[in-house]
Amino acid sequence: GARVEHPSVVKGLWRTNFIVVVRASRAPPEAGFPVTESSGDNGSGDLGRRIADAEAKQARGISSAEGRAESRGWAVGIEFVGAVLVSGFIGWAFDHWTGLGTAPWGMIVMLVLGFAAGTRRAMQTSVQFDTSPDNDQSA
């Protein structure tokens, strides 16, 4: 069944931890114990300052407009590579499965078409992104 602790054991653990916390809060700063807001000793601004520093460091990341630009860039690159690979596979399959003896020309033609299609799609996406009002750097 469930193990029940004797009340004096729990009280002793709480008291031991409380004493350690109180001693740490009253220790001089060179002792290595952090002084925080809850300690009551000269730490009232320390926690707030550390929180503000952490928030400022977090805010220095990329803006939402930069995040959208990066996402769009990755999408364009993946679409381009995908178009070339899929068209190349279609050309290879045409060469090998039709038995017409067109190898390697089917694959070469499809790779060129895939490159053209990927380039066209990248240009279309780039124009859409350039004209999008959501692409403002101040966002």
C-alpha positions in Angstrom: 0.0 0.0 0.0 0.9 3.6 0.3 3.7 4.6 2.6 2.8 7.1 5.2 5.6 9.3 6.6 5.6 10.0 10.3 4.6 13.7 10.8 7.9 14.5 12.7 9.9 13.3 9.7 8.0 15.5 7.3 8.2 18.4 9.7 12.0 17.8 10.2 12.6 17.9 6.4 10.6 21.1 6.0 12.4 22.7 8.9 15.8 21.6 7.5 15.1 23.0 4.1 13.7 26.2 5.6 16.8 26.7 7.6 19.0 26.2 4.5 17.0 28.8 2.6 17.1 31.3 5.4 20.9 30.8 5.8 21.4 31.2 2.1 19.4 34.4 1.9 21.4 35.9 4.7 24.8 34.9 3.4 27.0 37.5 1.9 27.0 37.6 -1.9 30.6 36.3 -2.1 29.3 33.0 -0.5 27.9 32.0 -3.9 24.2 31.9 -2.9 21.9 33.8 -5.3 19.9 36.6 -3.6 16.4 36.8 -5.1 13.3 38.8 -4.5 11.8 36.3 -2.1 14.8 36.5 0.2 14.0 39.9 1.6 17.6 41.1 1.5 18.6 43.7 -1.1 17.4 41.4 -3.9 14.2 43.3 -4.8 15.5 44.6 -8.1 17.8 41.7 -8.9 15.1 39.3 -10.0 13.3 42.0 -12.0 16.6 43.0 -13.7 17.4 39.4 -14.6 13.9 38.8 -16.0 14.2 42.1 -18.1 17.6 40.9 -19.3 16.2 37.6 -20.4 13.3 39.1 -22.1 15.6 41.6 -24.0 17.8 38.7 -25.1 14.8 36.8 -26.3 13.4 39.8 -28.2 16.7 40.2 -30.1 15.7 37.2 -32.2 14.3 37.4 -35.7 11.1 39.4 -36.4 8.0 37.8 -37.7 8.6 39.3 -41.2 12.1 37.8 -41.2 10.7 34.5 -40.1 8.1 34.5 -42.9 10.8 35.4 -45.4 13.0 32.5 -44.2 10.1 30.1 -44.4 9.2 31.3 -47.9 12.8 30.9 -49.0 13.0 27.3 -47.7 9.6 26.5 -49.4 10.9 27.9 -52.8 14.1 25.9 -52.5 12.3 22.7 -51.7 9.8 23.2 -54.5 12.6 23.8 -57.0 14.5 20.7 -56.0 11.3 18.7 -55.9 10.3 19.8 -59.4 13.7 18.8 -60.8 13.8 15.4 -59.0 10.2 14.4 -59.9 10.7 15.4 -63.5 14.0 13.6 -63.7 12.4 10.5 -62.2 9.6 10.7 -64.8 12.1 10.9 -67.6 14.1 8.0 -66.2 10.9 5.9 -65.9 9.9 6.8 -69.5 13.3 5.7 -70.8 13.4 2.4 -68.9 9.7 1.3 -68.9 8.6 2.2 -72.4 11.3 0.2 -74.2 11.5 2.7 -77.0 15.3 3.0 -76.7 15.3 6.7 -75.9 17.7 6.5 -72.9 19.1 8.9 -71.7 17.2 11.5 -73.7 13.9 11.2 -71.9 15.6 11.9 -68.6 17.6 14.8 -70.0 14.6 16.4 -71.6 12.5 16.0 -68.4 15.4 17.3 -66.2 15.5 20.5 -68.4 11.7 20.8 -68.2 11.8 20.3 -64.4 14.5 22.9 -64.1 12.4 25.4 -66.2 9.3 24.6 -64.2 11.1 25.0 -60.8 12.6 28.3 -62.0 9.2 29.6 -63.1 7.6 28.6 -59.9 10.4 30.2 -57.8 10.0 33.4 -59.8 6.2 33.4 -59.3 6.6 32.9 -55.6 9.2 35.6 -55.4 6.9 38.1 -57.1 4.0 37.2 -54.8 6.2 37.6 -51.8 7.6 41.0 -53.0 4.1 42.4 -53.5 2.7 41.0 -50.3 1.8 43.7 -47.7 2.6 41.2 -44.9 6.3 41.4 -45.9 6.8 44.8 -44.2 10.0 44.8 -42.1 8.4 46.8 -39.3 5.9 44.0 -38.6 
